[in-house]
Amino acid sequence: MLKQHFKEVDDNNAEFAARAWILCCLDFLFPNTDSTLNHHLLPFLKDFNKVDGYACDAALHAYLFSSLTKFKQNVEQSSLCGMTHLILLFAYERLPRVREIYMRGV
């Protein structure tokens, strides 16, 4: 799919295309509840040389924790946002009882 969108990219536009691709990946990992582009991510792509130094795992953890907290308190949102699949994967890997229930149901 990415090849389709970026097949016309030449050397002059390669950095722009790379930023667009990374932004799509970040938007997938850090979605909004209203399905719009998370504009808070744009400043992180300003300096391309710093991208490899970001602690994406810590940021993802904080984003999910914040989303769960807001959802639980129903302060700002009425639906859960974030990569909730990662919460399920964590529960499956770290909580033997969850894994046992899942395996029994399969």
Phi, psi and chi 1 to 4 in degrees:
 res  aa     phi    psi   chi1   chi2   chi3   chi4
   1 MET       -  -42.4 -173.6  166.6  126.8      -
   2 LEU   -65.1  -35.4  -75.5  173.5      -      -
   3 LYS   -60.6  -38.1 -138.5  174.7 -163.5  179.4
   4 GLN   -60.2  -47.0 -106.5  179.9  -39.0      -
   5 HIS   -73.3  -29.5  -66.6  -68.9      -      -
   6 PHE  -115.8   20.3  -62.7  112.4      -      -
   7 LYS   -70.1  -22.8   65.8 -178.4  174.4 -173.3
   8 GLU   -92.7    8.6  -58.0  -73.0  -33.0      -
   9 VAL   -76.3  128.1  174.4      -      -      -
  10 ASP  -106.8 -178.5   57.5    6.2      -      -
  11 ASP   -61.6  -31.0  -71.0  -19.0      -      -
  12 ASN   -69.1  -28.2  -63.9  -28.7      -      -
  13 ASN  -108.7    6.8  -64.0  -36.9      -      -
  14 ALA   -62.1  -42.8      -      -      -      -
  15 GLU   -66.3  -40.0 -171.5  173.0  -35.0      -
  16 PHE   -62.0  -44.5  176.4   77.3      -      -
  17 ALA   -64.4  -39.5      -      -      -      -
  18 ALA   -64.3  -41.3      -      -      -      -
  19 ARG   -62.8  -42.0  -72.9  175.2 -161.6  -98.8
  20 ALA   -62.7  -42.2      -      -      -      -
  21 TRP   -65.5  -44.9 -176.6   79.6      -      -
  22 ILE   -63.3  -40.2  -68.2  170.7      -      -
  23 LEU   -62.5  -39.2 -174.3   59.9      -      -
  24 CYS   -62.7  -41.7  -72.2      -      -      -
  25 CYS   -64.8  -43.8  -68.6      -      -      -
  26 LEU   -65.4  -37.8  -70.3  175.3      -      -
  27 ASP   -66.4  -30.5 -167.5   47.8      -      -
  28 PHE   -69.5  -39.4  176.7   74.9      -      -
  29 LEU   -79.1  -31.3  -69.1  171.8      -      -
  30 PHE  -123.2   65.9  -58.1   96.9      -      -
  31 PRO   -76.3  158.6   29.2  -34.4      -      -
  32 ASN   -93.2  162.8  -76.4  -26.6      -      -
  33 THR   -73.1  -23.3   54.1      -      -      -
  34 ASP   -97.7   13.3   58.7    0.4      -      -
  35 SER    60.3   28.8  -59.5      -      -      -
  36 THR  -105.2  166.1   59.0      -      -      -
  37 LEU   -64.5  132.6 -179.0   68.0      -      -
  38 ASN   -78.3   95.4 -165.4  -19.5      -      -
  39 HIS   -66.8  -14.2   66.5  -80.5      -      -
  40 HIS   -68.1  -15.3  -65.2   98.4      -      -
  41 LEU   -84.1  -19.7  -59.3  172.1      -      -
  42 LEU   -57.6  -43.3  -68.4  173.4      -      -
  43 PRO   -60.8  -24.9  -23.2   32.1      -      -
  44 PHE   -71.8  -15.6  -66.5  106.4      -      -
  45 LEU   -99.2    4.4  -62.9  176.5      -      -
  46 LYS   -64.8  -50.9 -174.1  175.7 -178.3 -179.9
  47 ASP  -103.1  100.9 -171.8   -4.3      -      -
  48 PHE   -62.1  -25.7 -135.4   41.5      -      -
  49 ASN   -73.5  -15.5  -64.3  -38.8      -      -
  50 LYS   -96.3  -10.6  -68.2 -176.6  179.1  179.4
  51 VAL   -57.8  -40.5  171.3      -      -      -
  52 ASP   -70.7  -11.5   65.4  -19.2      -      -
  53 GLY   -95.1   -2.0      -      -      -      -
  54 TYR   -73.1  144.0  -67.0  151.6      -      -
  55 ALA   -93.4   77.6      -      -      -      -
  56 CYS   -63.2  -34.0  -70.0      -      -      -
  57 ASP   -65.0  -42.3   50.9  -11.6      -      -
  58 ALA   -67.8  -39.2      -      -      -      -
  59 ALA   -65.5  -41.1      -      -      -      -
  60 LEU   -64.8  -41.2 -171.7   57.4      -      -
  61 HIS   -61.0  -47.6  176.5  -93.9      -      -
  62 ALA   -63.8  -39.0      -      -      -      -
  63 TYR   -65.1  -44.3 -171.9   76.9      -      -
  64 LEU   -66.0  -42.0  -78.6  169.8      -      -
  65 PHE   -62.6  -43.8 -174.8   78.4      -      -
  66 SER   -62.8  -42.9  172.9      -      -      -
  67 SER   -64.0  -43.4  178.2      -      -      -
  68 LEU   -63.4  -41.0  -76.7  168.0      -      -
  69 THR   -63.8  -47.1  -57.0      -      -      -
  70 LYS   -63.9  -39.5  -71.7  176.7 -174.8  176.1
  71 PHE   -64.9  -42.9  179.7   71.5      -      -
  72 LYS   -64.5  -41.4 -178.1  179.9  174.1 -172.2
  73 GLN   -84.5  -12.9  -64.2  171.8  -10.0      -
  74 ASN    53.0   38.9 -160.8   15.4      -      -
  75 VAL   -76.7  -58.8  174.7      -      -      -
  76 GLU  -115.6  -12.3  -64.0  177.4   22.9      -
  77 GLN  -142.8  150.5   62.6 -167.6   48.5      -
  78 SER  -107.5    0.7   59.4      -      -      -
  79 SER  -138.8  155.7   61.3      -      -      -
  80 LEU   -82.8  134.7 -176.1   60.4      -      -
  81 CYS  -123.0  158.6   66.0      -      -      -
  82 GLY   115.8  174.8      -      -      -      -
  83 MET   -80.1   79.1  -77.1  -63.8  -63.4      -
  84 THR   -64.7  -20.3   53.8      -      -      -
  85 HIS   -60.5  -31.3  -63.8   87.0      -      -
  86 LEU   -68.5  -33.2  -65.0  175.9      -      -
  87 ILE   -65.2  -43.3  -63.0  170.6      -      -
  88 LEU   -65.2  -40.6  -63.3  173.3      -      -
  89 LEU   -64.2  -42.6 -179.0   62.7      -      -
  90 PHE   -60.0  -46.5  174.6   82.3      -      -
  91 ALA   -62.0  -41.5      -      -      -      -
  92 TYR   -63.9  -41.3 -179.3   80.7      -      -
  93 GLU   -77.8  -35.4  -73.2 -175.1  -13.0      -
  94 ARG  -101.7  -18.6  -57.1  -67.6  177.9  145.6
  95 LEU  -114.9  103.4  -54.1  171.7      -      -
  96 PRO   -57.1  -35.3  -20.5   28.4      -      -
  97 ARG   -65.6  -40.3 -179.4   73.3  177.1  135.1
  98 VAL   -63.5  -44.3  170.4      -      -      -
  99 ARG   -62.0  -41.3 -175.8  173.6   39.4 -115.2
 100 GLU   -62.8  -45.0  179.3 -176.2  -46.6      -
 101 ILE   -63.9  -41.8  -69.0  169.7      -      -
 102 TYR   -63.6  -46.1  176.5   77.6      -      -
 103 MET   -66.0  -33.7  -65.9  -55.2  -73.2      -
 104 ARG   -68.2  -35.0 -160.1  174.7  -23.5  131.2
 105 GLY   -78.2  -17.4      -      -      -      -
 106 VAL   -84.4      -  171.0      -      -      -
